[in-house]
């Protein structure tokens, strides 16, 4: 497909759950779709799964060197041809209607820069786990909401209600990058809160769409980045960076408003 409207991007590394994640991308009920797999793993298992599928919608690239978390995500975005961008972590799952539902919302509402939904937590075996505060439904009705208000809600409660990279889809033209790095914001590179730093940048520029039904599943298991102690510690530091930057922006906006009224 030479001109796909939507791109599902899989920054792959872990082999164990990749086949299930990849299958959920291929099962999307949206026709104008490409799937991009950037393989950062040391082995050949991920490439073998992709080759066996023989799916013409799929573009596969084996990274010549290990790019790491942020580098692999940025490379996927660089290869994407679609205006609508949907990341899929290599251990998560998409509902078959996910891309179609989000694309319909973005088509209908030009002001929407980010579409997200309720998501479910699953364990290593794929069993659904109870909700946590972050996965509590934002609404029981699907619809458009203020991007600023949704971002403020996440900041006030210090909870990522928007979701993990797998959860949301965004309009590529609404995203501004710093030096071509996806998770760089105000000169800092984010890792633990990389998804939240991306969502806040998009929400500050437009409205959001929330789908009340669960359209993705986020897998919790021992081998993921969030389980590492050093990443948990980094979360505290990155949360402070976000708060200080947003607080400074608010203060500057208020001062500009005061000066405009005085003039």
Secondary structure, DSSP 8 states (H G I E B T S, - for coil): --S-SEEEEEEE--STTHHHHHHHHHT-S-SSEEEEEEE--SSSHHHHHHHHH--TTEEEEE-SS--HHHHHHHHHHHH---SEEEE--TT-EE-TTHHHHHHHHHHH-TTEEEEEEEEEEE-TTS-EE---GGGS-S-SS-EEE-HHHHHHHHHHHT---S--TTT-EEEGGG---BTTBTTEETTEE-STTHHHHHHHHHHTTSEEEEEEEEEEEEE--TTSGGGSHHHHHHHHHHHHHHHHHHHHHHHHHHHHHHHHHH-
